[in-house]
Amino acid sequence: MIKTAVLGFGTVGSGVVELIDRNRGPVERRVPEGIEVKYILDLRDFPDSPYRDRVVHDFNVILEDPEIRVICETMGGMEPAFTFSKKALEKGISVCTSNKELVAAHGPELLQTAQKNHCSYLFEASVGGGIPIIRPVTSSLAPENITRIIGILNGTTNYMMTRMEKENLSFDEVLRQAQERGYAEKNPEADIEGHDACRKIAILSSLMCGKNVRYEDVPCEGISRISMTDVAYARAMGCAIKLLGVSERSPEDGTFYVRTAPFMVPSSHPLHSVEDVFNAVFVHGNLVDDLMFYGRGAGKFPTASAVVSDLLECALQIGSTIPVRWTDEVMQLSDPAQKKGRFFVRVPAEHREKAAELFKGCASVSAPEAPTDETAFTTAPMTEAAFEAAVAELGEVRSRIRLLEA
Ligand SMILES: NC(=O)c1ccc[n+]([C@@H]2O[C@H](COP(=O)([O-])OP(=O)(O)OC[C@H]3O[C@@H](n4cnc5c(N)ncnc54)[C@H](OP(=O)(O)O)[C@@H]3O)[C@@H](O)[C@H]2O)c1
């Protein structure tokens, strides 16, 4: 029996413990010795849980038990998750985690610690919940030159944008609905301002280039400024507005462009049909061409499934390191101002002529529900810098959203 400990008996951690019991067959097909959860670390006691006898409150009990060779960190947050993970790895105990915040901030350091101590640090559940995406990028697609990753990486915001589109509800109404259904936190800032998706695209970008793409360096914009009018225009244009994490490697010089922002996604793009809490990651490799990974980006069992898949891999590789190439060398990202693209723009009607002069080659768009005191158009391809300069000259812009090219 391989003995493990689960740190944090919340949504994901309880899913890990239950899954190991419930799916014993598949678990033992992969690891014939079987897996036993010897300890559950939490602040609370869970007197009604069938697993109450395994609950401990002192991490040192786990750290000092030589039988524990792998732990699952499902506590979340930076501390004490970072210290516990680091201490475990220093003792040669592998760590599997769902904690994207910690992975985005300390991934390279924890991977290095694992390597030095002949154990592994794996984080499949940190991006896309139950969707296998980390292992495909680091392992299955190893011979590829991955040139683009575009992801719907946050289920809360995708749910909100889908409901705004389908039910004609305002941003505040869908946020309330998402909170009532348990899809959005009481403090939804990390989701709606794009920080969560930004951390995930930074992790994927780091794995694409093998260096450290710091999420603080990634331009990040959320969905809080998207209105019902924007959604009406998107519908009329055959698009859906989605919060995307985008990462592109320049074929010319290998530099990286990374951004998190809402985009108009045309119906011809496979990401257009990804609705509600579902996530999807669209990957382009130079040999394999286009791939799309789709599934539940969160939830107790989908996320636990990804943690346990890492746990099984670690259990099979005790005493060695499962390689993940992600060094602490900071990846310099290309200047986002020089990135070319098209934009959807809404301006007050009195700026119509000036806008046509400033945005040469723009194409006007209309929507049945659009206010009569404004005009809307899509620009020709232009750099972000040229776009911002034209906006500054125009003065007032009601809304601007990037277009994703099909
Ligand atoms: N939920 C999802 O669908 C999902 C999906 C993908 C990734 N994740 C990530 O997975 C991680 C866990 O998420 P979750 O939703 O399972 O969170 P959760 O339900 O809040 O569970 C966390 C658990 O850890 C416990 N805990 C917190 N600090 C602790 C400490 N110092 N010592 C021992 N136990 C401690 C908490 O106890 P208290 O409740 O008493 O504080 C709670 O039981 C997060 O990083 C999250 O971002 C979650």
Residues whose N, C-alpha, C, O or C-beta is under 5 A from the ligand:
A	BS01	LIG	G8 F9 G10 T11 V12 G13 L41 D42 L43 R44 T74 M75 G76 G77 P80 S98 N99 K100 A125 G129 G297 A298 G299 K300 T303
